[in-house]
Amino acid sequence: MTPLQAALALIFGFVLGLGSYWAGHWLRRRLRPDDAAELLRSAIEEHTGEPGEEAPEIRQERAMLRSILDLAEVPVGAVMTHRRDMVTIDADLPAAEIVDAALASQFTRLPLWQGEPDNIVGVIHAKSLLRAVRGTLDNLNVVALASKPWFVPDATSLLDQLTAFRARREHFALVVDEYGTLLGLVTLEDILEEIVGDITDELDINVAGVFPQPDGSYIVDGRVTVRDLNRQFDWTLPDEEDYSTIAGLVIYEARRIPAVGQTFTFFGFRFEILKRQRNQIQTLRIRPPAKVE
């Protein structure tokens, strides 16, 4: 490169840098937060990696980035463990039975209730319980060992709840509706799983969820969330505030509680009701749209 070419390159680089600075400054002053979020979302969707077939890790990275942007919009009610699936212990049971129940559970934090299951009086940590049982169980007061229950509204965003977990240095909260009725529980792990996907360890128990079929359809538990399906299969099913599970989506769109054997087509997907108990859809078959080559 001649001295003239070097000088021109230096000047050209300086002008480009100056232009980029002022362009960025201009955009930051004029773009609303919503516009900035949409720009980020567009950039995420364009994150495809090498040309050709998309690698699984690229899809995972894109799903994680989408989830981070959604933290401020998704309520804890959408990711909580529903109260019917909670593992709780009657605080009025004999101490020996409470210890046995705690040891039989794969969870380290267990809500205690008195009188009725919705009346949560504390949360016992398995470690605290084990420390206390090194001696005799005769005078063991399990409720005294438990921490006070922390109740949060179901409309709390995941971002706010994550901040609250950090501020309180806690990992566990009970979710209630506007009337104070217990809806379920949410943990720090639930929020982290929204970002990185399912976190499993040697104590996790696999439950019925999504089962791919040879014909390209999926047998799905009605409790599986729409967000999980979209993230796992890169689907675009709508995830509204009125529901969080795939069963909820079908009921919301059908405007009724379907009978076993009924089929519906929404958003290009075909849904067939396979099992229902009372008013709850337990199992359904989902056939996604055929992929366009």
Residue pairs with C-beta under 8 A, 6 or more apart in sequence:
1 9
31 39
37 69
40 69
41 66
41 69
44 62
44 65
44 66
44 69
45 62
47 58
47 61
47 62
47 65
48 54
48 58
49 55
49 58
59 234
60 197
63 197
63 231
63 234
64 195
64 196
64 197
66 231
67 194
67 195
67 231
68 195
70 158
70 194
71 157
71 158
71 159
71 162
71 191
71 194
71 195
72 157
72 158
72 159
72 160
73 157
74 157
74 158
74 194
74 227
75 154
75 155
75 156
75 157
75 158
75 241
76 152
76 154
76 155
76 156
76 157
76 158
76 161
76 173
76 175
76 186
76 190
77 154
77 155
77 175
77 183
77 184
77 244
78 225
78 227
78 239
78 244
79 158
79 186
79 190
79 191
79 193
79 194
79 225
79 227
79 244
80 154
80 175
80 183
80 184
80 185
80 186
80 190
81 184
81 185
81 186
81 187
81 190
82 183
82 184
82 223
83 117
83 118
83 182
83 183
83 184
83 185
85 184
85 223
86 111
86 184
86 185
87 105
87 107
87 110
88 110
88 111
88 112
88 113
88 117
88 120
89 98
89 101
89 102
89 110
89 111
89 112
89 113
89 124
90 112
90 113
90 114
91 98
91 112
91 113
91 114
91 121
91 122
91 142
91 143
91 146
92 114
93 101
95 133
95 137
95 138
95 140
95 142
96 137
98 124
98 129
98 142
99 129
99 133
99 137
101 110
102 110
102 124
102 126
102 129
103 126
105 126
106 203
106 204
106 205
107 126
108 125
108 126
108 127
109 123
109 124
109 125
109 126
109 171
109 172
109 187
110 123
110 124
110 126
111 120
111 122
111 123
111 149
111 174
111 185
112 120
112 121
112 122
112 123
112 124
112 142
112 143
112 146
113 119
113 120
113 121
114 121
114 143
118 181
118 182
120 149
120 174
120 182
121 143
121 146
121 149
122 143
122 146
122 147
122 148
122 149
123 146
123 147
123 148
123 149
123 150
123 172
123 174
124 142
124 145
124 146
124 147
125 146
125 147
128 145
128 146
129 142
129 145
132 140
132 145
133 140
149 174
150 168
150 170
150 172
150 173
150 174
151 173
151 174
151 175
151 176
151 180
152 161
152 164
152 173
152 174
152 175
152 176
152 186
153 175
153 176
153 177
153 178
154 175
154 176
154 177
154 183
156 164
158 191
158 194
161 173
161 186
161 191
162 188
162 191
164 173
165 171
165 173
165 188
165 191
171 187
171 188
171 189
172 185
172 186
172 187
172 188
173 185
173 186
173 187
174 182
174 184
174 185
175 182
175 183
175 184
175 185
175 186
176 182
176 183
177 183
189 199
192 199
193 199
194 227
197 231
207 221
208 221
208 283
209 220
209 221
209 224
210 218
210 219
210 220
210 221
210 224
210 229
210 232
211 218
211 219
211 220
212 218
213 219
213 285
216 287
216 288
217 285
217 286
217 287
217 288
218 285
218 286
218 287
218 288
219 274
219 283
219 284
219 285
220 229
220 246
220 283
220 284
220 285
220 286
221 282
221 283
222 245
222 246
222 247
222 280
222 281
222 282
222 283
222 284
223 245
223 247
224 245
224 246
225 244
225 245
225 246
226 237
226 238
226 239
226 243
226 244
226 245
226 246
226 248
226 249
227 239
227 244
229 235
229 237
229 246
229 286
230 236
230 237
230 239
233 288
235 269
235 288
236 267
237 246
237 249
237 267
237 269
238 249
238 267
240 249
240 252
242 248
242 252
243 249
243 251
243 252
246 284
246 286
247 280
247 281
247 282
247 284
249 266
250 258
250 264
250 266
250 271
250 273
250 281
250 284
251 257
251 258
251 281
253 264
253 266
254 264
257 276
257 279
257 281
258 264
258 273
258 276
258 281
259 273
259 276
260 273
260 274
260 275
260 276
261 272
261 273
262 272
262 273
263 270
263 271
263 272
263 273
264 270
264 271
265 271
268 288
268 289
269 286
269 287
269 288
269 289
270 286
270 287
271 284
271 285
271 286
272 284
272 285
272 287
273 281
273 284
274 282
274 283
274 284
274 285
275 281
275 282
275 283
275 284
276 282
